[in-house]
Amino acid sequence: MAEIDAARLTAALKDRYAKIDVVERTGSTNADLRKAVDDGAADRTVLLAEEQTAGVGRRARQWSSPKGAGLYLSVALRPGVPFTALGSLSVVAGLAVRAAAAGVGVDAVLKWPNDVLSGGAKCAGILAEAVAGDPPSIVLGIGLNVLPLGDVQPGPGGLPATSLAELGATSTDRTDVAIALLTEFDDLEKRWRLAGGDLTEAGLLGDYRAHCATLGQDVEVQLPDGTSLTGRAADIDAAGQLQVDMTGGQRHTVFAGDVVHVRPA
């Protein structure tokens, strides 16, 4: 399988990102970029890895990512939006992944808070991590399965894994897919940034609602303390949080960072 072409990637995106690095192997691109932010990494720094040995997801879940099978990348950003708006960047990333998949003929939907699905299986996951500072930064991680996975099932969460190739993608050139994904993300993130992180003002909330398979489902939301709540997933708000209508008529706001799993009830 062909390696990611770092020179072609950088040439295609040089006017959009300050720095793009491709490494053969790392524990976690998110962990690497969090350290780079502490060391003064520029806004819009990108790190891609051919292989991750300790990929990180929500609630500190870890997994290994098969070498050369997908895109494992992180972007460090200093968007200058209110700290409370940083978490909504996962919505922006989800839309970018969905658009990149559509560009190679794969119809994908979004599962709140951070998964991209097709055919009932997971093809991508997203993690946004705030980094304290003045101004605060955010490191956004995206893992997108591109080539066939074989017997490897990366990542926890209870959903079967799939890839763009297994979904009939018209192209599985990982460099091309990376360029498309990072171009889509750049366009959407700039709209989000100019709107101060407000998804409604950026014109992105309607798109997310239209492609979010979670909305309208009866769901069980599992919380870190072992409790759960059930209700109808009714809406996504301007900060990217899930609104659940409970059986008694109350509406409960669910924050992505407070959720272990969201499953059909």
C-alpha positions, 0 to 999 in steps of 0.5 A, a space after each residue: 500500500 502506498 504511503 501518504 505523499 507528504 510533499 504532495 499533501 503539503 503543496 496542495 494545502 500550503 495556503 491553508 495550514 501553517 505546517 504539515 508533518 507525516 510520521 511513520 509511527 507514533 503513540 497518538 497524534 493528539 498527544 503529540 500535538 498537545 505537547 507541541 502546543 505547549 511548546 509553541 506550535 503554530 495555529 493550524 499545525 497538522 500531524 498525520 501518522 501512518 500508524 498509531 499504537 495508542 490512539 486516544 478517544 473520548 473518556 481516555 479510550 485507547 486503541 491501535 490503528 493498523 499501519 497504512 489502512 487509514 488517515 490518523 491525523 490531528 490539527 492544532 488550532 488557536 481559533 480565538 473563539 470563546 472557550 465554551 464554544 471549542 467543543 462544537 468543533 467536533 460538529 465541524 469535523 464531522 461535517 468535513 469527514 462526511 463531505 470527504 466521504 461523499 466526494 468518493 461516493 460513500 454516503 455517510 451519516 453522523 452519530 452524535 457526539 463523535 462518530 461517522 457511520 455508513 451502512 450501520 458501521 463506523 468508518 471514522 471517529 473524532 476527538 476534540 481536546 481543549 488545551 489551556 492557555 491564553 488564548 486557549 487552543 484545541 487539538 482535533 483528532 480524526 481517524 478515518 478508515 480508508 483501506 480494507 481492515 481485514 480482521 482488525 477492528 480498531 476502536 471500542 464502542 460497540 459498533 462494527 468497523 468499516 472503511 471507505 474501500 469496503 463501502 465502495 469508494 471510487 478512490 482510496 488514495 489516502 493522500 487524495 482523501 487527506 487533501 479532500 478532508 483537510 480542504 473541507 475542514 479548512 473551509 468549514 472551520 473558517 466559517 465557524 471561526 468567523 462566527 465566534 464558534 456559533 454553529 447557527 451563525 456559521 450556517 453549519 447547524 442545519 447541515 449537521 441536523 440534516 445528516 445526524 442519524 441520532 436525531 429522532 431516535 429513542 436513545 439511552 445515554 450512559 453517564 460516567 457515574 454508571 447511571 443512564 437516561 432515556 428519551 428521544 434525541 430531539 435536537 442539537 443546540 448551537 454549542 453542539 450539545 444533544 437535547 433529549 426529551 425525557 418521558 416526563 416532558 423535560 428536556 435534558 442537555 447532554 454534553 459530549 464530554 459527560 457521555 460514555 455511550 449513546 445507544 438506541 433505546 
